[in-house]
Amino acid sequence: MNKSNNKTKKLNKKLTTLIIDRKRWLRGGDFSDASYLYRSEDRKMCCLGFFCRQSGLLIDNIRDVPEPYDILDFTSSLSLEKKVRQKLKSLFEDAHETNYSDMKQNNTCDSLIYANDNIKISEPEREKRISKLFSKIGVKVKFIN
């Protein structure tokens, strides 16, 4: 098999295990104003930031972006819109819509945001909730460090 076929297979492979590095994880109480997919000031990511990165999006695509829906508000790239539809479709109710503005985040995505940012739950409880929510979209979560 040639290199381009290997690259295509890798790009089309669905994420099944998400690795969240606790040292780089931006979560409840770990922010002063708002959470981000990727916070540039300290290079930390929320759980959905890790998901976006491991699904193939670049840091530039998620830098200082609050939620997955907001990714395209920060750029007007048609190729990025296609990538978001393909790679993050499990986070949206209407990923089949032709107009990105008609798409909305699904309950799982919104619940992941809440579990990640909730300052009233313990770390073990946060990890448990996030793991359970990601399992709804077929993704196993592994926490490291």
C-alpha positions, 0 to 999 in steps of 0.5 A: 500500500502506498503512502497516500492510501495510508494517509487517506485511511488515517484521515477517515478513521473514526476516533474510538479512544480519546486521551485526555492529559490531566496536566493540559486539561482545562476544566471546572474552576481552572479558568477566570472568565471562560473555558475554551477548546484550546486556551492559547495563554497556557496551551490547555484544552477542555475535553472537547478540545482534546476531541477536536484535536484527536479528530484531526482539527488543528490548534489554529482551528480551535484556538480561543474558541469557546465551543465546537459550534463556534469554530466556524465563527472564527474563520470562513474556510469551506474546507474547514467547514467540511472537516468539522461536518465530517470529524465532529458530526457526532456533536451536532444534531443537524450535521447533514444540513447544507448551511452550517448556521442551521446546525446545532450542538446536540445534548451530548455536546452540551452535557460534555461542556457542563460536565467539563466546566462544572466547579461543583463536582469532584475530579473523579465524578467529572471524569466519570461523567465525561467518560459516560457522555463520550461513550454515547457517541462511541468514544472511550476516554483514557485519562493520563498524568 
